[in-house]
């Protein structure tokens, strides 16, 4: 247990277990920034619970010196929802992957998001099943050749941000595993959000899907293929910040800021509370290697909404029910409408 008067460091959140991830795996960077964020937030180890399902990402509870549950495939959201409902005082974090959350756990995922419990979902997306040796996942790109798609994936990939927004997400963000400080700041914003926060992490698997996100992380190309979202700032990108995004009605367009006919005043200003524009941003899903007129991939916070949480509504309902006085089990089971069969 932590000393209540001591400010903890990332080291205090480091468990005795050595991470069993492959060298070069993006999970190492995510783990470090999570521990950094915990310390920055002033949390105590006994106040935090990490819950996971199955997959490489789901080893996370072993590597953090907090309470933790390593559950079963696809069921991390259900376990975390139960815990948060029973113990709303705890800081609950879910470590899950694109397969664990969006395939076998897909139904739990969308209903957890819509219920809006006050917990944090860290979704590691490497576009592959890593732990079970390289099968394609719901987010794998079309054409990817794997052990279960030797002639190439034909399924259209799932868009995590679009799914989360469509499910009623109240905090939706995306980060890159190589952006350490940026990732850490997003984790802290997510933790402070009252509701379900979802942070999708583009994370490299060096063994089964190496370079899946290199078009967004390589130094030479990153500035032209990614768009960093900043609250209240125009959508500008490019190596020399010479490209912008403007809306033609509801259609986003890339404009050249070196063009004298284009003004920065014409650009789209990012507003985290704008659900409509967040949904448009979620559809910036082009593959720069396969599209000539691609839109850059957004990185950062897409959307934030202040909405009541499930556990607060549940507590209020229980209090209202109790205020009506005691009843009997027979009355509860009978309900307001019963029939007597003669």
C-alpha angles and dihedrals in degrees: 000000000000124000103253091218097050126089105227125222131212088265090062088060092052114104127213091253119101112228111253095205120124119264108269094024113143090226090081092062092046092052092051094049092047090055091046090051092049090055094045090052091055093238123160121228093240091054094060132076125187115200125187143172123210130312140069091294090050092069086076097103091062093058099050121074094228135091111293146175124205100199137176131292114296096352102097092102093054093050093046091049091053093048094048091048091052097037109028089165092072126089102236122198128182121207110198142148138226091264098040094046104031104033117036090007097044097109093049089047098056094044093048090052094049093047090055102211113183099258140109127246118200106193113194108204116190094150092238143070101255105172094052093047113266113318115154117262135208090271099046115125121253109265096025109145114220138153089274095039105039091163094044136279114287097182115102108241122252116249104223097195094048091049092049094049091047090052092057100264115182098195118030124172142157129206139173121241091230094057096083103170093037091051091049092052092050091050089054092049089049093051092052092051114104100226139029110328119196120196114183113202122202097218128180123235104200094192108046106015108017115178096013089143100027091116087065098038107037110107094229095054107023097090092054098043103042132063117202112211117222123181112252093003129114118255101258129158142154134097091282095029087250099133128075142178123238131174123240096195100307095335117102117221134189112232132190111239090201088068108100091216091061121081128192085231087070093058128107111261113215115238116180093206095057106103095182094054091043088059091050090050090050088061092059085105104131122139106234090207092056103034128064097197097038127164115230117257110254117236123189135033114347100178143002126185131179105223134150116270127237095241093051091051090047093051091048092050092049091050092050091049093049091049089062089067135248122315137180131259089241091057091048093051094044094052124184096305121051135152131211115215113212 
